[in-house]
């Protein structure tokens, strides 16, 4: 499935939970940032200042997603560090999952 199709399916499912498309798009945008930065961390040698800048940007994106997700009662978010899989998983209260590990709803990104 293409990223566009996965993105639209994510937004549709998110809206079915009664959430706004703006919040869904914010999750997607920040998840793409987290995924991209995780790839950079794994593939690029960085000095301390570069690594600190990447970490600050990743932390900022994580805080933005957490703010949106935690505003929904019963929901949580799980951040993964391995870019070979989904770096961001949502944990809805009904236990829905679409990951091979059986936990969490993977947020689609361009690189995963």
N, C-alpha and C positions, 0 to 999 in steps of 0.2 A: 504494500500500500504506500502511496506517495505521502510525503510530509503534509502536503495540503489536505489530502483526504483524512489523515490522522488528526490534523489540527481541527478540521471541521467536526469530526466525530467527537473529539475532546470537548469542543465548545458546546456541541449539541447535548452531550451527556451532562456537562457542567450546568447548562441551563435547565435540564430536566430535574436537577436537584434544587431548582429555584434560585440559582445564583445568577448574577449579572454577567453579560458578555464582557463588559469592561474588566471585571475581576478575572475572568477566564483568560482574557488576552494578556493581562498583567502577569499571570502565572506563566503562560507560555513564553512571553518575552524574557522574563527573568530565568526561567528554566533553560532557555537557549543560552543565556549568558553563563550560567553555571556549568552547563555541559561543555561549552566552548573553552572556558577557562580550565576545566578539568583536563581536557585534551592538551592544552598548552602546558600545564604543569607536568604532564607525563612525557611530553615530547621535546621540551625546550629547556636547555640549561639556562638558569637565571641567577643573577647576583641577588644579594639580600634585598636591595631596594626594589628590584623588579618583582621578586617573590612576595614582598610585603604589599606592593600595589595590587597584584593579582588576588591575594588573600582578602584585602579590603574590599575589592570589587565583588568578589564571590560572597563575602559575608553580607554585603549590602543587598545583593540579589536574594540571598536566603532570608534576610529579615523582611524584605518586601513580600515574598511568597508567604512566609509564616504569618505576617499581619493579615493577609487576605484569608488564609485558610483557618486560622484560629478564631476568626470572627464568626465562623459557622459552628454552632454548638455540636460537640461530639467529633469534630474533624481534627485530624492531625496531619503533619507532613513529615516525611522521612527523606533526609538528604544523604545520598550515596556519594562516594568519592571516585568510584571507578567509572571512567568514561566509556567503557565497553558495554555498559548497560545504561538504564535510565538513572540519571543523577538525582532526579526528583520524583518521589512517589507520594501521592495523596492517600490518606488513610481514612476513608469514610466510615461512619458508624455502622453501616449495614454490612461491613466486611467485604464489599466488592473488591475484586482484584483482577488484574489482567497480566500479571507478571508470572514468569516461570517459577519464581520462588514461592508463589502463593500468598504474597502479602503486598498489598498496595496497588494503586491505580497509577500506572506509569504516565508521566507527562511527556508527550511527544516533543522531540526536538529535531532540528535539521541534521544533527550529527549522529543521532541514535536511531 
